[in-house]
Amino acid sequence: MMVVLGLIYFFLTLLIVKVASDVLFDDSLTAGWGALSAALVTAAVILSGALEKKKD
């Protein structure tokens, strides 16, 4: 289940990165750089969620 949620989050992050780069920059983002930036953001969010202390 976590793999599916990670993939869904990755694709949503990729869409957000693509739209933001189209809005902010004149040149379109290449596929390699877009995938890399989305993967870094996704990995950071998943790791920070896993390392966050649970508050009881």
N, C-alpha and C positions, 0 to 999 in steps of 0.2 A: 504494500500500500504506500509506503514512504517513497519508493522508487517512482511510482505513478505520480504522486504529488510533487516530487522533485522535477519530473519532466514537464508537468503542467506549469509549474512555477518558472522553469527555464524558458519555455516558449512564451509565456507572458512577459518575462523580463526581456527577451529578445525583441518582442514587438515594441515594448516601451523604448528600448535603446534605439531601434530603427526609426521610430517616429520622432524621438527627440533629436537624433542626428539630422534627420531631414529638416526639422524646424529650425535648428540652431545653425547648421552649416549649409553652405550652398552645394557642396559635393556630397554625393551619397556615400554612405558607409559601406565598405567592402564586406563581403560575407564573413571572411576570416576574422576581421577585427570586431565585427558585431557579435559573432559567436563567442569570441574570447572575452569580451567585456560582459556579456550576459552570463557566461559561465563563472566568471569571477564574482559577480554580484550574487548569483545563486548560491555558490559555494560559501560565500561569506555569511549569507543569511541563514543557511542551513547549519553551519558550524556555530554561529552565535546563538541560534535557537537550541542547539544541543548542549552547549556549554553554559547556558543561563541557569542560574541557581533557581531551583523550584522553591517558591515561598509557600509555606504551609500556614 
